[in-house]
Each structure stands twice: as structure tokens, then as C-alpha cells.
Amino acid sequence: MLEVRHLKTLHCLHETGSVVDAALRLHLSQSALSYQFKELEERLGLALFVRKSKPLRFTSAGLRLLQLADEVLPALRRAERDLARLAGGTAGRLHMAIECHSCFQWLMPCIDQFRDAWPEVEIDLASGFSFAPLPALSRGDLDLVVTSDPLDLPGITYVPLFSYEALLAVANEHPLAHKLHINPQDLATETLITYPIERDRLDIFTRFLEPAGVEPLEVRTAELTLMMMQLVASGRGVCSLPNWALLEYSTRGYVSAKKLGSKGLFATLYAALRSDMLDAPFMRDFLLTAKDVSGDLVGKTQNSEATPATKPADDLSGQSR
């Protein structure tokens, strides 16, 4: 009667707080997910949550199943890891690079979890600021690259981790802090603070300013997110960062986060790897762990009502290039 998929979908509903966001995360239509919940409730003869409640409220039956999910799903993941070890080698190499320092916020907890589960896998981490990581991945110097800018390279597969919204951080006293959203022309008189990477790898240029033919007054670089926030808070410029990277600073009132354009500026973060590594047990487990950890962070961003963002579930099929 009760299946693992039911526990996964109920857990996802609890994590996201709405059927709409849960459907997005699970790659299902809203109607399909609603039907799944209705079918389960009919089987059990009990309602699991209160429809149209904000925040979402679970019934006693729903809370009991959530408790079961918290017990079963981690145990299931541990069993899958053990079976993967039995099926073939526990040792391997995972040398990775990231192209944005803001990724450290969710990547480091992910690596900690993975290291505990796969102690014999050699892990190394590098920043993508000083070299081109995707060509290094093709050469075999790296095993995984976290990127939002996929390149068309033979033999490379891109697995989507989650989608996010890029926001503009401005000082609380800045005139732009009172606008509902930022237009490209608003940045023509501003100092734009970015990470020290080429502008063709920055969405604020390629997808926001350049299509409108706008150039900021000045561009300044900083390697650390905290340094960027200090510069913004002191009125030295503005900067664009993912919603999860700005969440801590905006909720504490350190800076104001503003939407870029009336519809927002959205992007997807990918894990790039060589196609022949996709089926390696430790690689698949790292990708699932990355999805879980980043999903928790994105869920917190959603629940804070910062901006909408979604994460694919356990789809590891990827996109070959």
C-alpha cells in the first residue's frame, strides 16, 4: 500500500511548503503530483495535509508519515551506498573545480557528507578563477566541474543540480533599494562589483546589461563574497549574486536584494563530468548528495520568501555535449 515514492514526495512537499514547488523539484506536473497525493489519501482513508493552508499544515497522519520518511529515506540511501560498494570498487579519485566562490556555501557540507560515506575516494578541490576548468576536465586533469556556463565539449555530460535567481545587492540607503526591480539602465551610473572572472561568464553582463546595450560606470573585482558585501554595504558599488548567497546578508538587513528585471534573472547550476564517469558508484552518490544539500539550501531560500528557485530531484541522466 505505502511505497517509497510516497515518502519521497511527502518529504519533498514538507521541504518546499507547496504542491507547486514540490512538483517543480520532482519534475512532475502539478496535476500528476496532486493525483498521487489524492490516490495515497484514498488508500489510507486519511487526509495528509490541509489544502490551501499557508504555511502548509500537515494532519496527524501526514506528520506520522513524515516521521517515517525521516527514518526510512536516510536508511535507504545508506543501503544503496553499501550495495554500490559491493557491486564494485569503493576507491577512486574526485578532483573538482568550481567557478564561483558563492558555491562554497553548499559545496563544503556536501563534500563533508561524501567524505564520510566514501573515505577511500581521493578528494581535491580547486577554484576556477585562475584557469579554464572545463578544458581541464576534458583532458582528465579534473573529474567534476561545478558551472553555470556549459560549453559544447565532446564526451562531457552536464547534470543539472538546481535553478536559482540572480539578484542585485545594494546598500540599504541606496536609491535603487526603493525600486521594485532593477532595469539595465539603472546600472549605467553604478560601480559593479564582480568576481575576478571574464565578463562572458557572468550573467549580469551576458543576459542583462549587454542585450540592453548598457555598460556600468565602473567594474571592480573582489574574490570573497564577504568582501563584496562589505563594499556594497558601505556604498562602494552594487553586485549580482545568486539568491542563496545573498540570503544571509539580506535577511540580517546588511544589504537589500533586488530583482533584476520585472521577470527576474534565472540560471541553472550544473555538475560537468566526463560521460564515462557518470555510472561510477561514488560519482552518482556525490551528485545525489550535492542535490540533497543544495536542495536544503534552496528550500531555505524559498521558505524565507526571498525568490523562487527549484532543484531537480534524482535525475542523473544529464545532458551530453
SVG drawing of the C-alpha trace seen along z (x, -y; Angstrom):
<svg xmlns="http://www.w3.org/2000/svg" viewBox="-11 -58 57 65">
<polyline fill="none" stroke="black" stroke-width="0.4" points="0.0,0.0 2.6,-2.5 5.6,-2.9 9.0,-4.6 7.9,-7.1 5.1,-8.2 7.6,-9.0 9.8,-10.9 7.0,-13.0 5.6,-13.8 9.1,-14.7 9.6,-17.0 6.2,-18.6 7.2,-19.3 10.6,-20.7 9.2,-23.1 6.0,-24.0 3.7,-23.9 2.5,-21.4 3.6,-23.7 7.2,-23.9 7.3,-20.2 6.1,-19.3 8.9,-21.5 11.5,-19.8 10.3,-16.3 10.0,-17.1 6.2,-16.3 3.2,-18.3 1.2,-19.8 -1.8,-17.7 0.2,-14.5 1.6,-15.2 -1.9,-16.2 -3.3,-12.9 -0.5,-11.0 -1.4,-12.6 -5.1,-12.0 -4.6,-8.4 -2.5,-7.8 -5.1,-9.5 -7.8,-7.3 -5.8,-4.2 -5.2,-5.3 -8.6,-6.7 -7.0,-9.8 -6.1,-13.3 -2.4,-14.0 -2.3,-17.8 -4.7,-20.8 -5.3,-22.1 -4.7,-25.9 -3.2,-26.4 -0.4,-29.0 2.0,-27.9 1.3,-24.3 -0.2,-22.3 0.0,-18.5 -2.5,-16.4 -1.6,-13.8 -1.5,-11.2 0.8,-13.3 3.1,-14.1 3.4,-10.3 4.4,-9.6 6.9,-12.4 8.4,-10.8 8.6,-7.5 10.2,-9.3 12.9,-10.8 13.7,-7.3 13.4,-5.3 14.9,-7.6 18.4,-8.0 18.4,-4.3 17.6,-3.5 20.4,-5.8 22.9,-4.0 21.8,-0.7 22.2,-1.9 25.7,-3.0 26.6,0.3 25.2,2.2 27.2,-0.1 30.4,0.8 29.5,4.5 28.9,4.1 32.4,2.6 35.3,0.6 35.0,-1.8 38.2,-3.6 38.6,-6.3 39.5,-10.0 37.3,-13.0 39.2,-16.1 36.8,-19.0 36.8,-22.7 34.1,-25.4 33.7,-28.6 32.1,-30.7 33.1,-31.3 29.5,-31.5 29.1,-27.8 31.3,-27.0 28.2,-27.7 26.6,-24.4 29.5,-22.5 31.6,-22.2 28.8,-20.5 28.3,-18.2 32.0,-17.2 31.9,-16.6 29.0,-14.2 30.6,-12.5 33.9,-12.0 32.2,-10.2 30.5,-7.8 33.4,-7.3 36.6,-7.6 38.8,-5.8 37.9,-8.3 40.7,-10.8 39.1,-14.4 40.8,-17.6 39.2,-21.0 40.3,-24.0 38.9,-27.3 38.1,-28.0 39.3,-31.6 42.9,-31.1 42.4,-28.5 39.8,-27.2 38.3,-24.2 36.1,-22.7 39.0,-22.0 40.9,-20.6 38.0,-18.2 38.2,-17.1 41.9,-16.4 41.4,-14.3 43.1,-16.7 39.7,-17.1 36.8,-14.8 34.0,-17.2 33.3,-20.9 30.5,-23.0 29.5,-25.5 26.6,-27.6 28.1,-28.0 28.1,-24.7 30.4,-24.5 29.9,-22.2 32.7,-19.8 32.7,-16.2 32.4,-13.5 31.2,-15.9 27.9,-15.4 26.1,-18.2 23.9,-17.1 21.6,-19.9 21.8,-20.5 19.3,-23.3 18.0,-26.5 18.4,-29.8 17.7,-33.5 20.4,-36.1 19.7,-39.2 21.3,-42.6 22.7,-43.6 22.6,-47.3 23.2,-49.4 20.1,-49.9 20.3,-53.6 20.9,-53.4 18.2,-54.9 17.8,-51.6 16.8,-49.9 13.4,-51.5 12.7,-50.2 10.5,-47.1 13.0,-45.8 16.3,-46.9 16.4,-47.8 19.7,-47.6 19.8,-51.4 19.8,-51.7 23.4,-50.3 24.8,-52.8 25.9,-55.1 26.9,-52.4 30.2,-50.6 29.5,-46.9 31.4,-44.6 32.1,-41.1 34.3,-38.0 37.6,-38.2 36.5,-36.2 35.8,-37.1 32.6,-39.0 31.4,-36.5 31.0,-34.1 28.8,-36.5 25.0,-36.5 24.8,-40.1 26.7,-41.1 25.7,-38.4 22.0,-38.2 21.1,-41.6 23.4,-44.5 24.8,-43.6 21.4,-42.8 20.3,-46.3 23.5,-47.9 24.3,-49.2 27.8,-49.4 28.3,-50.1 30.1,-53.2 32.9,-51.1 33.7,-47.4 35.5,-46.4 36.5,-42.8 36.7,-41.0 37.4,-37.3 35.4,-36.9 31.6,-37.2 32.0,-38.8 34.3,-41.4 31.8,-42.2 29.0,-42.6 31.2,-45.0 31.8,-47.1 28.1,-47.2 27.0,-48.0 29.5,-50.9 28.1,-52.3 31.2,-51.5 29.1,-49.7 26.5,-47.1 26.9,-43.4 24.9,-40.5 24.9,-37.2 22.7,-34.0 19.8,-34.3 21.2,-31.7 24.5,-33.6 22.6,-36.8 20.1,-35.3 22.2,-35.6 23.1,-39.2 19.7,-40.4 17.7,-38.7 20.0,-40.3 19.4,-43.7 23.1,-44.1 22.1,-44.9 19.0,-45.0 18.4,-42.3 16.6,-43.5 15.1,-41.6 16.9,-42.0 14.2,-42.9 10.5,-42.6 10.6,-38.8 13.8,-38.1 17.1,-36.7 17.3,-32.9 20.1,-30.4 20.9,-26.7 23.9,-25.3 25.4,-22.1 27.8,-19.4 30.0,-18.7 31.8,-15.4 33.2,-13.0 30.4,-10.9 32.2,-7.6 32.3,-8.6 28.5,-9.1 27.9,-5.4 30.7,-5.3 29.0,-4.5 30.9,-7.1 30.2,-9.8 26.5,-9.0 26.4,-9.2 28.3,-12.6 25.7,-14.0 22.8,-12.8 24.4,-14.2 25.0,-17.5 21.4,-17.7 20.2,-16.9 22.5,-19.5 21.9,-22.2 18.1,-21.4 18.1,-22.1 19.7,-25.4 17.4,-26.4 14.4,-25.2 15.5,-27.7 15.7,-30.4 12.2,-29.6 10.7,-29.4 12.2,-32.8 10.2,-34.2 13.4,-35.6 12.8,-34.4 11.5,-31.2 14.1,-28.6 13.9,-25.0 16.0,-21.9 15.7,-18.7 15.2,-15.6 17.1,-12.4 17.6,-12.8 21.2,-11.9 20.7,-11.3 22.5,-14.6 22.9,-16.3 25.7,-15.2 27.6,-17.8"/>
</svg>
